[in-house]
Amino acid sequence: MTTLAVRAIPVTDLRSDIDGALEGLGRRQLLKILKRGEPIGVLLRPETYERLEAEHRALEDRLEGLAETLAILQDKKMLRMIKKSLRELQRGKARPWEEVFGEPL
């Protein structure tokens, strides 16, 4: 996960030297823009944004997987079916994929 250094800058300073502020923006830095001491926006480099966006998508995927796992764990019928299938597998009652579905895996 990306850790960013946050640097705050008043909007008035940003207006007077936007080129300098953007040039000084590092790869792992976020520029928080303040108006009257309150944050009103952020600036970051495009590659930092893209990295954060990719991390966000990956986290969403993981959370979706966790939600699916929780749903299965809460479904008693599904758990019984899984346990039954595991017992059958341990007893050697498994069949090859090709036999069941008629095509290679």
C-alpha positions as CSV (number, residue, x, y, z in Angstrom):
1,M,0.0,0.0,0.0
2,T,1.3,3.4,-0.9
3,T,2.3,5.8,1.9
4,L,2.2,9.4,0.8
5,A,3.9,12.4,2.4
6,V,1.4,15.2,2.8
7,R,2.4,18.8,2.3
8,A,-0.1,21.5,2.9
9,I,-0.1,24.8,1.0
10,P,-2.5,27.7,1.3
11,V,-4.4,28.4,-1.9
12,T,-3.0,31.9,-2.0
13,D,0.6,30.5,-2.1
14,L,-0.5,28.0,-4.8
15,R,-1.9,30.8,-6.9
16,S,1.3,32.9,-6.7
17,D,3.6,29.9,-7.5
18,I,1.7,27.0,-9.1
19,D,4.7,26.1,-11.3
20,G,7.0,25.9,-8.3
21,A,4.4,23.9,-6.3
22,L,3.9,21.4,-9.1
23,E,7.7,21.0,-9.8
24,G,8.3,20.4,-6.1
25,L,5.6,17.7,-6.0
26,G,7.4,14.4,-5.4
27,R,6.4,10.9,-6.6
28,R,5.1,9.9,-3.2
29,Q,3.7,13.3,-2.2
30,L,0.3,14.7,-2.0
31,L,-0.2,18.5,-1.9
32,K,-3.2,19.4,0.3
33,I,-4.6,22.8,-0.7
34,L,-6.0,24.9,2.2
35,K,-8.4,27.8,2.2
36,R,-8.6,29.6,5.5
37,G,-6.9,26.6,7.1
38,E,-9.4,24.0,5.8
39,P,-8.6,21.5,3.1
40,I,-10.4,22.2,-0.2
41,G,-8.5,19.9,-2.6
42,V,-5.4,17.9,-3.4
43,L,-2.8,17.7,-6.1
44,L,-0.7,14.7,-6.9
45,R,1.3,13.4,-9.8
46,P,-0.5,11.3,-12.5
47,E,1.6,8.2,-11.7
48,T,0.8,8.5,-8.0
49,Y,-2.9,8.8,-8.9
50,E,-2.7,5.7,-11.1
51,R,-1.0,3.7,-8.4
52,L,-3.6,4.7,-5.8
53,E,-6.4,3.9,-8.2
54,A,-4.9,0.4,-8.9
55,E,-4.5,-0.2,-5.2
56,H,-8.1,0.8,-4.7
57,R,-9.3,-1.6,-7.3
58,A,-7.2,-4.4,-5.8
59,L,-8.7,-3.7,-2.4
60,E,-12.2,-3.7,-3.8
61,D,-11.5,-7.1,-5.4
62,R,-10.3,-8.5,-2.1
63,L,-13.3,-7.1,-0.2
64,E,-15.6,-8.6,-2.8
65,G,-13.9,-12.0,-2.3
66,L,-14.2,-11.7,1.5
67,A,-17.9,-10.8,1.2
68,E,-18.4,-13.9,-1.0
69,T,-16.6,-16.1,1.5
70,L,-18.7,-14.7,4.4
71,A,-21.9,-15.4,2.4
72,I,-20.8,-19.0,1.9
73,L,-19.8,-19.4,5.6
74,Q,-23.2,-18.1,6.6
75,D,-25.1,-20.5,4.3
76,K,-25.5,-23.7,6.3
77,K,-26.8,-25.7,3.3
78,M,-23.7,-24.7,1.3
79,L,-21.4,-25.6,4.1
80,R,-23.0,-29.1,4.4
81,M,-22.5,-29.6,0.7
82,I,-18.9,-28.5,0.8
83,K,-18.2,-30.8,3.8
84,K,-19.9,-33.7,2.0
85,S,-17.8,-33.1,-1.1
86,L,-14.6,-33.0,0.9
87,R,-15.5,-36.4,2.6
88,E,-16.2,-37.9,-0.8
89,L,-12.9,-36.6,-2.1
90,Q,-11.1,-38.1,0.9
91,R,-12.8,-41.5,0.1
92,G,-11.6,-41.4,-3.4
93,K,-15.0,-40.7,-5.0
94,A,-13.7,-37.8,-7.1
95,R,-14.1,-37.9,-10.8
96,P,-11.8,-36.1,-13.3
97,W,-12.9,-32.8,-14.7
98,E,-12.9,-34.2,-18.3
99,E,-15.3,-37.0,-17.2
100,V,-17.7,-34.6,-15.6
101,F,-17.6,-31.7,-18.1
102,G,-16.5,-33.5,-21.3
103,E,-13.6,-31.1,-21.9
104,P,-10.1,-30.5,-20.5
105,L,-9.6,-28.1,-17.7
